[in-house]
Amino acid sequence: MNTTATAPAPAAGVQPPLTLRSTLTTLVRREFWEHPGLWRAPLIIAALLVGTIVIGAIPAGHHVDIHMDNWDGVMSEERRAQAFAVSQVAPLAPLYLIMALVLSFYLLDSLYAERRDRSILFWKSLPVSDGLTVLSKFLVALVVVPVGVLVLGTVCHLLLFLAWQVGVATAGFPPVLTWHTGLWFRVEGLMIGSLVLGMLWYAPMAAALLLVSAWVRKNPVAWATLAPIVAIAVEWKFGTHYLARLLYYRTFGIWAVLGTGHGERLEHGVRLDAVLGDISFGRAFANIDLWLGVLVAVALLYATVRIRRYRDDTAG
């Protein structure tokens, strides 16, 4: 007699077990809910950038007289391409700056705040590991927010370009921007590659800030700023500068490796194709310090998880 085995149907009202993906997604959403500055600050900066151009492009009964150096009403195609590339990258400068500030404070506060307000007791009562909690905060700072800011910067550039074209027609803006589809994709690809490179390069710094947040009992911002300053001052007293050089290198070093390293700039007559062609992601991603930093980040994250798991659950 043949029988067919069937799996028992889940009982009514019983929720299926959470998967790793759904748990991590929930934890990431929690971070944006508890730290709204992660998305509000970039949106405010983007709105100010676009709003400034839009307001200037609105006809007000007169034309805006915008003067530009060396502007005679005629631009070569090369200069127009340069202007378009600069306009594509320019919105990201203030967005990345505010992102760096917001993420620094977020990383220093995220694990400390849950001990200060004792919400860690609630989160530890849930079936969520310390490792996954720390990983979610790390991914928010190093992946989710930077990707979101890049997308926001791209949208911001498109809106700025449209607003500028309206200003050309209605408010006397100089017609210095023309659309270049091929160049847009090329620059966009460079920005995506630079974003991935930055994620890897700054991973140990982000992990170090998380470690400080999990370890200190009071004033994580003071520990993260004053401690290095005091250490650099003491080292300076003895005539060495290793820590200062390390911090400087870890902040800016990879970008010198990525670029030409010769200080060439568009406004000094260097062709745009030459500048873009000298950017070498192969050289940057082959840099040994990049991958050593990733290993250091893994070690720091492991230490952060251990501290969160075994130390006292509340901050003093």
Secondary structure, DSSP 4 states (H G I P E B T S, - for coil): ------PPPPPTTPPPPPPHHHHHHHHHHHHHHH-THHHHHHHHHHHHHHHHHHHHHS--SS------TT--S---HHHHHHHHHHHHHTTHHHHHHHHHHHHHHHHHHHHHHHHHSSHHHHHHTSS--HHHHHHHHHHIIIIIHHHHHHHHHHHHHHHHHHHHHHHHHHT---------HHHHHHHHHHHHHHHHHHHHHTHHHHHHHHHHHHH-SS-HHHHHHHHHHHHHHHHHHTT--HHHHHHHHHHHHHHHHHS-SS---GGGT--HHHHHHT--HHHHHT-HHHHHHHHHHHHHHHHHHHHHHHS-SS--
